[in-house]
Amino acid sequence: MQTLNIPKRLASFEKMQQSNWKTQILSFIAKQKLQPSYEEYLSLNQALQQGDEPMDKLLQWIMQNPKQHRSWFETALYKGLDHLPHEIPELKMFFEQVETPPAWVDQNKMQEAIQFTYRLGINSGFVLRDLSLMMGYLFPGFNQPLILTGALNKQANKRLAETTKWWIDITEPNAFDRFNKGFTSTIYVRFIHSLVRHHLAKSEKWDSETWGLPINQYDQAMTNIAFSGVLLLGVRALGILPTKKEIDSFLHFWKYAGWLMGIDEKWLVNQEADGWRFLYWMTFAHPNPDETSLALGSSLSKEPFERPYTRFTEFNRKLAYRQHLSVTQFFLSRQKMKKLGLEHQTTAWFAYYLLARNVLVYTGARHSQKLDEFLQKNGRQMQKLGFTLYQGDSLQLASMHQ
């Protein structure tokens, strides 16, 4: 019998089959068993050791002549294949693939998802920052590339600016049209992931026996779910109840975003329950929080003190610091906050304010078209304003397009 090559980070199949009252309740809610079948376990194991084959193959060609080939890649990305000095098969093969959306893409759903995103306003930023990102830091497998590439020492506002700039780019109208920023930003991020994977995989500092492949399929898929499924859970907790249609459109949007990012379709979800299963598996595919969780969590919590407020700077920085801690505390336990190096608050006051406000406003918007239109317009303005708080002097660094 062939011996399975399993990274140390992944628990045994037998351990993942364990059940208790919590898993039974969650399985009932999800209407499916949370534990993986043996076939799914093998697929999970493979995903931890698998990268982005099309982009990784293209990167091998780029590395044959890094300066010239990268220049041609960027020309093809930002201007098109027609602007290359001659036909280049490697670039032609890759771009013909990513320029052709899958047959399942529904443009109406994509537009509906963007409108829903705008209506969320500042709530999306709080959930993505204070729940999705903070929770992600509790799983050290995500943190390893940050450590070994030196990003751990980068200011938290610059890390947030990079991610938020991409998020803003892809949530603009028609963002994924071929030469729009959403498309080019996503392919550029995909290229950077492959470049990091290439360098770390051959580095003596990378422990492949423990972590598998850097920025692997499963970790990328879970990041995608953090932007979609986790956000949906978070906004519900803050008093916003999406309709079935909004949920369907939102998940569809992120399914295509994940596909364009190079995630295999089997890890892209159509239903929330599928995302919940994959999230449950995370607890078995990552070790317990460690010093990297503490360092990244603490750094992110202090990010407000780097913001370039123009008025009442110190007051606004301290207020924002307390607001974000409040939201994180609302979602995470005292023990998890401690593992992230976060200061526990007396009460999650700001989260409860958002909850009360959202119940009132979003319930009203169900019965008022004018209020709903206001939420979309004002919500987008607030999302872009949030980006300016992160970017500071890092606009060029944060921009993922030319």
NORSUL-V890509 format. One line per field, one symbol per residue. ss: DSSP state (@ for helix, = for strand, . for the rest). psi: psi as a letter, one per 20 degrees, with the letter a starting at -180 (. if undefined). burial: + if it has 9 or more other C-alpha atoms within 8 Angstrom, else -. A space follows every 10 residues. Layout:
ss: ???
psi: ???
burial: ???
This chain:
ss: .......... ..@@@@.... @@@@@@@@@@ .......@@@ @@@@@@@... ..@@@@@@@@ @@@@@@@@@@ @@@@@@@@.. @@@.....@@ @@@@@@@@.. ......@@@@ @@@@@@@@@@ .@@@@@@@@@ @@@@@@@..@ @@@@@@@@.. @@@..@@@@@ @@@@@@@@@@ .......... @@@@@@@@@@ @@@@@@@@@@ @......@@@ @.....@@@@ @@@@@@@.@@ @@@@@@@... ...@@@@@@@ @@@@@@@@@@ @...@@@... .@@@@@@@@@ @@@@@..... @@@@@@@@@@ @.@@@@.... ..@@@@@@@@ @@@@@@@@@@ @..@@@@@@. ........@@ @@@@@@@@@@ @@@@@...@@ @@@@@@@@@@ @@@@@@@@@@ @...@@@@.. ..
psi: ppppnpqhhp rqgghiiqqa hghgghhggi kqphqqrhgh ghgggghijp bngghhghhh ggihmggghh ghghghghhr hijqhrpogg hggghhghio qqhipohghg ghhgggghhh cihgggghgi fggghhiioh hhhghhgiij ihiqqhhhgh ggghgggggi jqpkhjqgjr hgghgghggg ggghgggggh hjqhipnhhg icqqlrgghh hhgghhifgh hggghghjjp nqrhgggggg hgghggghgh ijpqhijpqh qhhhhhghhh hhiijqrqqa hhgggggggh hjhhiiqlqi qlggghghgh ghghhggghh hqrhghhghj kqpprgqlgh hhgggggggg ghghhhjohg hghghgghgh ghghhhhhhh gcjkgghhpj r.
burial: ------+-++ +----+---- --++-+++-+ ---+++---- +--++-++++ ++--++-++- ++--+---++ -+++++++++ +--+------ ++-++----- --------++ ++++++++++ ++++++++++ +++++-++++ +++-++++-- ++---+++++ ++++++-+++ ++--++--++ ++++++++++ +-++++++-+ +----+-+-- ++++++++++ ++-+++++++ ++-+++-+++ -+---+++++ ++++++++++ +++----+++ -+++++++++ +--++++-++ -+++++++++ +++++-+-+- --+--+++-+ +-++++++++ -+---+++++ ++-+---+-+ ++-+++-++- -++++----- ++-+++++++ ++++-++-++ ++-++--+++ --
